[in-house]
Structure formats: structure tokens, C-alpha cells
Amino acid sequence: MTTWYIRLGEDHHLVGPEGLVLGRATDADVVLEGGNVSRRHATLRIDGDVVVCTDENSAHGTKVNGLPLKAPLRLTHGDQITVGDHTLVVLDLSLMDRRQAPTQKITPRRD
């Protein structure tokens, strides 16, 4: 089974079976500040061994690798998700060298 993370700066967020919500709302799994970030901007969910990104009808849209996200999209290791002024990098732990694996702050989903 593949273990997926997203990296935002130095922080790594595990994409677990429940998925992750990216947005401005304080109850989002990954809180992103900015007027160009919707409260519930985008979601990431696991589908088998892949992670899928969906824009949640955000006002300013979501981009993957610089292209507007028009429909749910399967992501791969190294893909870049842009939400407002924030860029998050998708990481597949199975493809990473041990020296590259997340060792800094890993933020689990909030319950």
C-alpha cells in the first residue's frame, strides 16, 4: 500500500484513508491563509493506491502543475498543487530515498 504525503514548506501532512481538506476554514485539515483561498478549497482522497485531488468549487480555482483543475485528477509523486499563493508537493513515500522521507513535523488528520 502506498503512503501519500503533501509537503507545504517544511511541514508534511499525511493523506490518510479519510483524505484531507485544504482551505481557509479553521477546521480544514491543512489551513491555508489568504483572500484567494476558499474555506473549503480542495480535497485530497485515497483511491486504491493513488491520491485524487478535487477542486471544491473554489472561487479562485486549484491548479495542478500549473494547469487549472477542471475535474478530479489522479496525482503522482512530485505533482504540485497550487491553492491561492500556496504550493503543495505530493509525495509517494515508496518512491523516496530514506534521506528524503519526511522526518520533520508530520501532521496527522484532526479528529
C-alpha positions as protocol buffer text, in pm:
chain_id: "A"
residue {
  index: 1
  type: MET
  ca { x: 0 y: 0 z: 0 }
}
residue {
  index: 2
  type: THR
  ca { x: 128 y: 343 z: -92 }
}
residue {
  index: 3
  type: THR
  ca { x: 171 y: 611 z: 174 }
}
residue {
  index: 4
  type: TRP
  ca { x: 100 y: 961 z: 49 }
}
residue {
  index: 5
  type: TYR
  ca { x: 201 y: 1294 z: 199 }
}
residue {
  index: 6
  type: ILE
  ca { x: 174 y: 1653 z: 90 }
}
residue {
  index: 7
  type: ARG
  ca { x: 452 y: 1895 z: 173 }
}
residue {
  index: 8
  type: LEU
  ca { x: 385 y: 2259 z: 246 }
}
residue {
  index: 9
  type: GLY
  ca { x: 709 y: 2436 z: 325 }
}
residue {
  index: 10
  type: GLU
  ca { x: 877 y: 2224 z: 593 }
}
residue {
  index: 11
  type: ASP
  ca { x: 553 y: 2059 z: 709 }
}
residue {
  index: 12
  type: HIS
  ca { x: 437 y: 1718 z: 585 }
}
residue {
  index: 13
  type: HIS
  ca { x: 71 y: 1616 z: 603 }
}
residue {
  index: 14
  type: LEU
  ca { x: -31 y: 1252 z: 579 }
}
residue {
  index: 15
  type: VAL
  ca { x: -311 y: 1179 z: 332 }
}
residue {
  index: 16
  type: GLY
  ca { x: -490 y: 905 z: 523 }
}
residue {
  index: 17
  type: PRO
  ca { x: -797 y: 698 z: 437 }
}
residue {
  index: 18
  type: GLU
  ca { x: -1021 y: 990 z: 541 }
}
residue {
  index: 19
  type: GLY
  ca { x: -850 y: 1225 z: 294 }
}
residue {
  index: 20
  type: LEU
  ca { x: -754 y: 1587 z: 355 }
}
residue {
  index: 21
  type: VAL
  ca { x: -940 y: 1915 z: 317 }
}
residue {
  index: 22
  type: LEU
  ca { x: -732 y: 2214 z: 203 }
}
residue {
  index: 23
  type: GLY
  ca { x: -877 y: 2555 z: 277 }
}
residue {
  index: 24
  type: ARG
  ca { x: -906 y: 2871 z: 482 }
}
residue {
  index: 25
  type: ALA
  ca { x: -1156 y: 2733 z: 737 }
}
residue {
  index: 26
  type: THR
  ca { x: -1013 y: 2668 z: 1082 }
}
residue {
  index: 27
  type: ASP
  ca { x: -1148 y: 2311 z: 1070 }
}
residue {
  index: 28
  type: ALA
  ca { x: -971 y: 2228 z: 740 }
}
residue {
  index: 29
  type: ASP
  ca { x: -706 y: 1958 z: 770 }
}
residue {
  index: 30
  type: VAL
  ca { x: -450 y: 2188 z: 609 }
}
residue {
  index: 31
  type: VAL
  ca { x: -532 y: 2553 z: 687 }
}
residue {
  index: 32
  type: LEU
  ca { x: -412 y: 2796 z: 420 }
}
residue {
  index: 33
  type: GLU
  ca { x: -436 y: 3171 z: 467 }
}
residue {
  index: 34
  type: GLY
  ca { x: -523 y: 3426 z: 203 }
}
residue {
  index: 35
  type: GLY
  ca { x: -813 y: 3603 z: 40 }
}
residue {
  index: 36
  type: ASN
  ca { x: -774 y: 3386 z: -270 }
}
residue {
  index: 37
  type: VAL
  ca { x: -827 y: 3064 z: -69 }
}
residue {
  index: 38
  type: SER
  ca { x: -1181 y: 2937 z: -17 }
}
residue {
  index: 39
  type: ARG
  ca { x: -1292 y: 2800 z: 320 }
}
residue {
  index: 40
  type: ARG
  ca { x: -1310 y: 2451 z: 168 }
}
residue {
  index: 41
  type: HIS
  ca { x: -1093 y: 2493 z: -139 }
}
residue {
  index: 42
  type: ALA
  ca { x: -985 y: 2143 z: -246 }
}
residue {
  index: 43
  type: THR
  ca { x: -982 y: 1787 z: -118 }
}
residue {
  index: 44
  type: LEU
  ca { x: -738 y: 1500 z: -148 }
}
residue {
  index: 45
  type: ARG
  ca { x: -858 y: 1144 z: -111 }
}
residue {
  index: 46
  type: ILE
  ca { x: -709 y: 800 z: -147 }
}
residue {
  index: 47
  type: ASP
  ca { x: -848 y: 581 z: -427 }
}
residue {
  index: 48
  type: GLY
  ca { x: -676 y: 244 z: -414 }
}
residue {
  index: 49
  type: ASP
  ca { x: -305 y: 317 z: -443 }
}
residue {
  index: 50
  type: VAL
  ca { x: -343 y: 668 z: -583 }
}
residue {
  index: 51
  type: VAL
  ca { x: -436 y: 1006 z: -441 }
}
residue {
  index: 52
  type: VAL
  ca { x: -703 y: 1214 z: -617 }
}
residue {
  index: 53
  type: CYS
  ca { x: -736 y: 1594 z: -600 }
}
residue {
  index: 54
  type: THR
  ca { x: -1074 y: 1764 z: -641 }
}
residue {
  index: 55
  type: ASP
  ca { x: -1145 y: 2137 z: -650 }
}
residue {
  index: 56
  type: GLU
  ca { x: -1445 y: 2205 z: -425 }
}
residue {
  index: 57
  type: ASN
  ca { x: -1596 y: 2478 z: -646 }
}
residue {
  index: 58
  type: SER
  ca { x: -1349 y: 2730 z: -506 }
}
residue {
  index: 59
  type: ALA
  ca { x: -1382 y: 3090 z: -617 }
}
residue {
  index: 60
  type: HIS
  ca { x: -1025 y: 3114 z: -750 }
}
residue {
  index: 61
  type: GLY
  ca { x: -968 y: 2755 z: -861 }
}
residue {
  index: 62
  type: THR
  ca { x: -699 y: 2498 z: -796 }
}
residue {
  index: 63
  type: LYS
  ca { x: -404 y: 2424 z: -1023 }
}
residue {
  index: 64
  type: VAL
  ca { x: -202 y: 2107 z: -1061 }
}
residue {
  index: 65
  type: ASN
  ca { x: 139 y: 2151 z: -1220 }
}
residue {
  index: 66
  type: GLY
  ca { x: 33 y: 2498 z: -1334 }
}
residue {
  index: 67
  type: LEU
  ca { x: -286 y: 2385 z: -1510 }
}
residue {
  index: 68
  type: PRO
  ca { x: -639 y: 2459 z: -1386 }
}
residue {
  index: 69
  type: LEU
  ca { x: -805 y: 2160 z: -1223 }
}
residue {
  index: 70
  type: LYS
  ca { x: -1135 y: 2106 z: -1408 }
}
residue {
  index: 71
  type: ALA
  ca { x: -1224 y: 1758 z: -1278 }
}
residue {
  index: 72
  type: PRO
  ca { x: -1093 y: 1516 z: -1014 }
}
residue {
  index: 73
  type: LEU
  ca { x: -736 y: 1423 z: -1106 }
}
residue {
  index: 74
  type: ARG
  ca { x: -510 y: 1134 z: -1005 }
}
residue {
  index: 75
  type: LEU
  ca { x: -183 y: 1270 z: -875 }
}
residue {
  index: 76
  type: THR
  ca { x: 167 y: 1129 z: -892 }
}
residue {
  index: 77
  type: HIS
  ca { x: 484 y: 1176 z: -689 }
}
residue {
  index: 78
  type: GLY
  ca { x: 619 y: 1529 z: -733 }
}
residue {
  index: 79
  type: ASP
  ca { x: 298 y: 1688 z: -862 }
}
residue {
  index: 80
  type: GLN
  ca { x: 244 y: 2044 z: -741 }
}
residue {
  index: 81
  type: ILE
  ca { x: -94 y: 2166 z: -621 }
}
residue {
  index: 82
  type: THR
  ca { x: -146 y: 2542 z: -615 }
}
residue {
  index: 83
  type: VAL
  ca { x: -414 y: 2686 z: -386 }
}
residue {
  index: 84
  type: GLY
  ca { x: -410 y: 3063 z: -375 }
}
residue {
  index: 85
  type: ASP
  ca { x: -50 y: 3165 z: -311 }
}
residue {
  index: 86
  type: HIS
  ca { x: 42 y: 2825 z: -164 }
}
residue {
  index: 87
  type: THR
  ca { x: 216 y: 2539 z: -345 }
}
residue {
  index: 88
  type: LEU
  ca { x: 193 y: 2189 z: -201 }
}
residue {
  index: 89
  type: VAL
  ca { x: 401 y: 1898 z: -329 }
}
residue {
  index: 90
  type: VAL
  ca { x: 264 y: 1543 z: -350 }
}
residue {
  index: 91
  type: LEU
  ca { x: 498 y: 1276 z: -210 }
}
residue {
  index: 92
  type: ASP
  ca { x: 477 y: 898 z: -254 }
}
residue {
  index: 93
  type: LEU
  ca { x: 679 y: 755 z: 34 }
}
residue {
  index: 94
  type: SER
  ca { x: 758 y: 435 z: -160 }
}
residue {
  index: 95
  type: LEU
  ca { x: 946 y: 639 z: -422 }
}
residue {
  index: 96
  type: MET
  ca { x: 1153 y: 838 z: -176 }
}
residue {
  index: 97
  type: ASP
  ca { x: 1504 y: 768 z: -59 }
}
residue {
  index: 98
  type: ARG
  ca { x: 1517 y: 730 z: 321 }
}
residue {
  index: 99
  type: ARG
  ca { x: 1712 y: 1056 z: 336 }
}
residue {
  index: 100
  type: GLN
  ca { x: 1424 y: 1234 z: 160 }
}
residue {
  index: 101
  type: ALA
  ca { x: 1143 y: 1080 z: 364 }
}
residue {
  index: 102
  type: PRO
  ca { x: 953 y: 1312 z: 597 }
}
residue {
  index: 103
  type: THR
  ca { x: 1137 y: 1349 z: 924 }
}
residue {
  index: 104
  type: GLN
  ca { x: 1017 y: 1694 z: 1019 }
}
residue {
  index: 105
  type: LYS
  ca { x: 675 y: 1775 z: 1154 }
}
residue {
  index: 106
  type: ILE
  ca { x: 420 y: 1525 z: 1025 }
}
residue {
  index: 107
  type: THR
  ca { x: 69 y: 1645 z: 1086 }
}
residue {
  index: 108
  type: PRO
  ca { x: -199 y: 1375 z: 1112 }
}
residue {
  index: 109
  type: ARG
  ca { x: -559 y: 1445 z: 1029 }
}
residue {
  index: 110
  type: ARG
  ca { x: -751 y: 1618 z: 1307 }
}
residue {
  index: 111
  type: ASP
  ca { x: -1039 y: 1429 z: 1465 }
}
